[in-house]
């Protein structure tokens, strides 16, 4: 796998740039909290959610494929999938409209999205164990 030349990005600036971004996001978030309306209608609500779910599907599929292929990028795919699952749970719950949607979003988050996100975090940290478990499971099925 190709890597970027070390002189392309001066690594000593990475931490200060991220810190600056963090500091700048605090007042920006406060401005948004003040300026954004509590209610907003979107013409492409369906497209936004379908596109998000396609990205989530791709991330979960890539994670499974990466684990099955023992790929070095599998932990990154698992981290992306976990992040998208957490975002999905957050927005489903925050944007739920009415009691029925709130209950549905809460159950989906508690029973599916959050446990699956935690599993993806575990996969990202323990890829070798996951690959070994998949290998053993395939061997059992072939018997």
C-alpha distance (Angstrom), angle and dihedral (degrees) to the residues before:
residue distance angle dihedral
X1 . . .
X2 3.78 . .
X3 3.77 118.4 .
X4 3.76 130.2 -158.2
X5 3.79 116.8 -101.8
X6 3.80 110.6 -100.4
X7 3.79 92.1 -125.5
X8 3.83 92.0 57.2
X9 3.81 93.0 75.6
X10 3.78 118.8 29.4
X11 3.80 97.3 -135.0
X12 3.80 93.2 -158.9
X13 3.83 87.5 70.4
X14 3.80 96.8 52.2
X15 3.81 97.4 82.3
X16 3.83 95.4 42.8
X17 3.83 91.0 48.1
X18 3.79 91.8 50.5
X19 3.81 90.0 46.8
X20 3.81 90.1 50.7
X21 3.81 90.3 49.8
X22 3.79 89.5 51.0
X23 3.80 92.5 49.9
X24 3.82 92.1 47.6
X25 3.80 92.6 49.3
X26 3.82 92.3 60.4
X27 3.83 96.8 66.6
X28 3.82 91.0 36.2
X29 3.80 90.0 55.2
X30 3.81 90.3 49.5
X31 3.83 90.4 50.4
X32 3.80 90.4 50.9
X33 3.79 91.7 47.5
X34 3.80 88.3 55.3
X35 3.82 99.9 39.2
X36 3.80 105.7 37.2
X37 3.79 117.0 90.9
X38 3.79 118.2 -117.8
X39 3.82 88.4 -131.0
X40 3.80 127.1 44.1
X41 3.79 134.5 167.2
X42 3.79 120.2 -147.4
X43 3.78 127.5 -161.5
X44 3.80 93.2 -152.9
X45 3.81 101.5 43.0
X46 3.80 92.0 128.7
X47 3.80 93.0 48.7
X48 3.80 91.7 50.2
X49 3.81 93.2 52.8
X50 3.81 95.7 41.3
X51 3.81 90.2 49.8
X52 3.79 90.9 48.6
X53 3.81 91.7 49.5
X54 3.82 90.4 49.2
X55 3.81 89.1 54.0
X56 3.81 90.5 47.5
X57 3.81 90.9 48.9
X58 3.80 90.7 49.8
X59 3.81 91.7 49.1
X60 3.81 92.9 49.8
X61 3.80 91.3 45.5
X62 3.79 91.9 48.1
X63 3.80 89.8 49.7
X64 3.79 92.1 52.6
X65 3.79 92.2 44.4
X66 3.79 91.9 46.8
X67 3.80 92.6 50.3
X68 3.81 92.0 46.7
X69 3.82 91.1 49.2
X70 3.83 93.9 43.1
X71 3.81 88.1 -124.6
X72 3.77 121.3 177.7
X73 3.82 89.6 -133.5
X74 3.82 94.0 57.3
X75 3.84 93.8 96.4
X76 3.80 90.0 53.6
X77 3.80 91.3 50.9
X78 3.80 89.8 48.4
X79 3.81 90.8 50.9
X80 3.82 90.6 50.4
X81 3.82 91.0 48.6
X82 3.82 91.4 49.4
X83 3.80 90.9 49.8
X84 3.80 92.8 49.5
X85 3.81 91.4 47.3
X86 3.81 90.9 52.6
X87 3.81 90.6 47.9
X88 3.79 90.3 48.5
X89 3.80 92.0 51.6
X90 3.81 91.4 47.1
X91 3.79 96.7 49.5
X92 3.81 94.6 40.2
X93 3.80 89.7 55.6
X94 3.79 98.3 39.7
X95 3.80 93.8 46.4
X96 3.81 97.3 41.5
X97 3.79 110.3 128.1
X98 3.78 116.9 -150.4
X99 3.78 133.7 -5.2
X100 3.81 96.0 -70.8
X101 3.81 94.3 52.9
X102 3.81 91.0 45.0
X103 3.80 91.8 53.7
X104 3.81 91.9 45.5
X105 3.82 92.9 48.0
X106 3.80 91.8 46.6
X107 3.81 92.8 50.1
X108 3.82 92.6 46.1
X109 3.80 90.6 50.1
X110 3.80 95.3 45.9
X111 3.80 98.0 41.0
X112 3.81 104.2 31.5
X113 3.80 119.8 7.4
X114 3.81 101.9 43.8
X115 3.83 96.2 41.6
X116 3.81 90.3 46.5
X117 3.82 90.6 47.9
X118 3.81 90.1 51.8
X119 3.80 89.5 48.3
X120 3.82 90.0 51.8
X121 3.81 89.9 50.6
X122 3.80 88.3 51.0
X123 3.81 89.4 49.5
X124 3.79 90.9 50.1
X125 3.79 90.3 53.9
X126 3.83 98.7 37.9
X127 3.80 105.8 35.6
X128 3.80 94.6 144.7
X129 3.80 92.7 54.0
X130 3.80 91.0 48.5
X131 3.80 92.3 49.4
X132 3.80 90.9 49.6
X133 3.82 91.2 49.6
X134 3.82 90.7 50.9
X135 3.80 91.1 48.6
X136 3.82 92.2 50.5
X137 3.82 91.4 46.9
X138 3.82 91.5 51.8
X139 3.79 90.8 49.2
X140 3.81 90.8 52.3
X141 3.80 91.4 50.9
X142 3.80 92.0 52.1
X143 3.81 92.5 56.6
